[in-house]
Amino acid sequence: MLIVTPPWTSRSWALPFLSVLLTPEEVDRRLGRRHKTVPDWTKQLVKLVRRWLPDRDIKLVGDGAYSVVELGTACRNQRVQLIAPLRFDACLYTPPPARQPRQMGRPRLVGQRLPQLDHVLDDPQTFWQKAWVAWYGQGKQQIEWCSGTALWYRGGQTPLPIRWVLTCDPKGKHEPRAYFSTDQTKSGLSIITDFMRTLVC
């Protein structure tokens, strides 16, 4: 869906423009065809939309089904920013150290392992910023958030550069949440507002 804000309202609308049929794995097996997951189809659609709009800035916002390293890499290759929820136990790393002269062996893909986001959430040293946001269609609410950059890595896959962001409710009414963007230059707050704006359309 394309998110637009008509001139006569302050609320954004979600306009469907491209759909594919997702079938369960057992149905594909019965029909003798290869099963395609949500990320599989999304990678194809991202390439198609990029072909239609070669010079347009494209931002793809999805739910947890889009939280896949391979999909994020495919989006980066197509110059598409992906924003989606991020698991609290995601394996995050620093960039690999620079290779030294005459250093032997294969280049490292990642650097040091970073604390998991659930540890960041509970760490009393974490610096939280405050902001007022439109909270899932429930009006303005104050949140606390923190953010950083990392390489998201799963064995056998290309490390994905991301900006992660954590949010929590200072009043404790809502569960903490984590999100990521494949554009490390974006601010944590813009990632939060882009995700929430999409979900309330």
C-alpha positions as CSV (number, residue, x, y, z in Angstrom):
1,M,0.0,0.0,0.0
2,L,1.1,3.6,-0.7
3,I,0.8,5.9,2.3
4,V,-0.6,9.4,1.3
5,T,-2.0,12.3,3.2
6,P,-4.9,14.0,1.2
7,P,-5.0,17.8,1.4
8,W,-8.4,17.8,3.2
9,T,-7.3,15.8,6.2
10,S,-4.4,15.4,8.6
11,R,-4.8,11.6,8.7
12,S,-2.7,9.4,6.3
13,W,-4.5,6.9,4.1
14,A,-3.2,3.6,2.9
15,L,-4.0,3.0,-0.8
16,P,-3.5,-0.6,-2.2
17,F,-1.7,-0.7,-5.5
18,L,0.0,-4.1,-5.7
19,S,-1.0,-7.5,-4.4
20,V,0.1,-11.1,-4.6
21,L,-1.5,-14.3,-3.4
22,L,0.2,-16.0,-0.5
23,T,-0.5,-19.7,-0.2
24,P,0.2,-22.0,2.8
25,E,3.2,-24.3,2.5
26,E,1.0,-27.4,2.5
27,V,-1.0,-26.1,-0.4
28,D,2.1,-25.4,-2.5
29,R,3.4,-28.9,-1.6
30,R,0.1,-30.4,-2.8
31,L,0.3,-28.4,-6.0
32,G,3.9,-29.4,-6.6
33,R,5.4,-25.9,-6.6
34,R,8.0,-24.2,-4.6
35,H,6.7,-22.4,-1.5
36,K,7.5,-18.7,-1.3
37,T,7.5,-16.9,2.1
38,V,6.5,-13.3,2.8
39,P,10.2,-12.2,2.5
40,D,10.6,-14.1,-0.8
41,W,7.6,-12.4,-2.4
42,T,8.6,-9.0,-0.9
43,K,12.1,-9.2,-2.5
44,Q,10.5,-9.7,-5.9
45,L,8.0,-6.8,-5.4
46,V,10.8,-4.5,-4.2
47,K,12.7,-5.1,-7.4
48,L,9.5,-4.5,-9.4
49,V,8.6,-1.2,-7.7
50,R,12.2,0.0,-8.1
51,R,12.1,-0.8,-11.8
52,W,8.9,1.3,-12.0
53,L,10.4,4.1,-10.0
54,P,14.2,4.1,-10.7
55,D,14.9,7.5,-9.2
56,R,12.3,7.7,-6.4
57,D,13.1,7.5,-2.7
58,I,11.3,4.4,-1.5
59,K,10.6,3.5,2.2
60,L,9.2,0.0,2.9
61,V,7.5,-0.4,6.3
62,G,6.4,-3.9,7.4
63,D,5.5,-6.0,10.4
64,G,7.5,-8.8,12.0
65,A,7.4,-11.0,8.9
66,Y,9.7,-8.4,7.2
67,S,12.3,-8.6,10.0
68,V,14.7,-10.8,8.0
69,V,18.4,-10.1,7.3
70,E,18.2,-11.4,3.7
71,L,15.2,-9.1,3.0
72,G,17.0,-6.1,4.5
73,T,20.1,-6.9,2.3
74,A,17.9,-7.1,-0.8
75,C,16.3,-3.7,0.0
76,R,19.7,-2.1,0.5
77,N,20.8,-3.5,-2.9
78,Q,17.7,-1.8,-4.5
79,R,18.2,1.5,-2.6
80,V,15.0,0.9,-0.6
81,Q,14.8,1.7,3.1
82,L,13.3,-1.1,5.2
83,I,11.7,-0.4,8.6
84,A,10.4,-3.2,10.7
85,P,10.2,-4.6,14.2
86,L,13.5,-6.1,15.6
87,R,13.7,-9.0,17.9
88,F,15.2,-8.2,21.3
89,D,17.6,-11.2,21.0
90,A,18.9,-10.2,17.5
91,C,22.7,-10.7,17.1
92,L,24.2,-7.3,16.7
93,Y,27.9,-6.5,16.2
94,T,30.3,-3.7,15.6
95,P,32.0,-3.3,12.2
96,P,35.0,-5.5,11.7
97,P,38.4,-4.1,12.6
98,A,40.6,-2.8,9.8
99,R,43.0,-5.4,8.4
100,Q,46.6,-5.0,9.4
101,P,49.5,-5.2,6.8
102,R,50.4,-8.8,6.0
103,Q,47.5,-10.1,8.1
104,M,46.7,-13.7,7.1
105,G,43.4,-15.4,6.9
106,R,40.0,-14.4,5.6
107,P,38.7,-10.9,6.4
108,R,36.3,-10.8,9.4
109,L,32.7,-10.1,8.6
110,V,31.8,-8.4,11.9
111,G,33.6,-7.0,15.0
112,Q,32.6,-7.5,18.6
113,R,29.3,-8.7,19.8
114,L,27.1,-6.0,21.1
115,P,24.7,-6.4,24.1
116,Q,21.3,-7.7,23.2
117,L,18.5,-5.2,23.2
118,D,16.8,-6.6,26.2
119,H,20.1,-6.0,28.1
120,V,20.2,-2.4,26.8
121,L,16.6,-2.0,28.0
122,D,17.5,-3.1,31.5
123,D,20.9,-1.3,31.7
124,P,20.8,1.6,34.1
125,Q,23.5,3.3,32.1
126,T,21.3,3.5,29.0
127,F,20.6,7.1,28.0
128,W,16.9,7.6,27.1
129,Q,15.5,10.5,25.2
130,K,11.9,11.6,25.6
131,A,9.4,12.5,22.8
132,W,5.7,12.9,22.2
133,V,4.4,10.7,19.4
134,A,1.0,9.6,17.9
135,W,0.7,6.2,19.6
136,Y,-1.1,3.7,17.3
137,G,-4.1,6.0,16.8
138,Q,-4.6,6.6,20.5
139,G,-3.5,10.2,20.5
140,K,-0.3,11.8,21.6
141,Q,1.7,9.9,24.2
142,Q,5.1,10.4,25.7
143,I,7.7,7.7,25.1
144,E,11.3,7.2,25.9
145,W,13.7,6.0,23.2
146,C,17.3,5.2,22.6
147,S,19.1,4.2,19.3
148,G,22.4,3.0,17.9
149,T,23.9,1.5,14.8
150,A,25.1,-2.1,14.3
151,L,25.7,-5.0,12.0
152,W,22.8,-7.5,12.2
153,Y,24.4,-10.9,11.5
154,R,23.2,-14.4,11.2
155,G,25.6,-17.2,10.3
156,G,26.1,-17.7,6.6
157,Q,24.4,-14.4,5.6
158,T,25.9,-11.1,4.7
159,P,25.9,-8.7,7.7
160,L,23.2,-6.1,7.5
161,P,24.1,-2.5,8.6
162,I,21.1,-1.2,10.5
163,R,20.0,1.6,12.9
164,W,18.1,0.0,15.8
165,V,15.8,1.9,18.1
166,L,14.2,0.9,21.5
167,T,11.1,2.5,22.9
168,C,9.4,2.2,26.3
169,D,6.5,3.8,28.0
170,P,7.5,5.8,31.1
171,K,4.1,5.0,32.6
172,G,4.5,1.3,32.0
173,K,1.2,0.8,30.2
174,H,2.7,-0.5,27.0
175,E,5.4,-3.1,26.4
176,P,8.8,-2.0,25.2
177,R,9.3,-2.3,21.5
178,A,12.3,-2.5,19.1
179,Y,12.6,-1.5,15.5
180,F,15.3,-1.2,12.8
181,S,16.0,0.7,9.6
182,T,18.4,-0.3,6.9
183,D,19.3,3.4,6.6
184,Q,21.8,4.1,9.3
185,T,21.6,7.9,8.7
186,K,18.0,8.1,9.9
187,S,17.2,9.3,13.4
188,G,15.7,6.8,15.9
189,L,12.7,9.1,16.3
190,S,12.0,9.2,12.6
191,I,12.0,5.4,12.5
192,I,9.5,5.3,15.3
193,T,7.1,7.8,13.7
194,D,7.3,6.2,10.3
195,F,6.4,2.8,11.7
196,M,3.5,4.1,13.9
197,R,2.2,6.3,11.1
198,T,1.9,3.3,8.8
199,L,0.2,1.1,11.4
200,V,-2.6,3.5,12.1
201,C,-3.6,4.1,8.4
